[in-house]
């Protein structure tokens, strides 16, 4: 199983991430994001491309459903 771990992306949409990172993430069996997404849209984008797990960072209080 390949698991990608990222954090502190601070972007609104997955398309704002570097294309090289996106290409790696779509090949992962799971992506774990350790917080500071910046937007619920990014959470939803990650859920669409792979099995997603994530936790809220100190900038994510406005994003519902993320454990601390």
Buried (B, 14 or more C-beta within 10 A) or exposed (E): EEEBEBBEBEBBEBEBBEEEEBEBBEEBEEBBBBBBBBBBBBBEBBEEBBEBBBBBBEBBEEBEEBEE
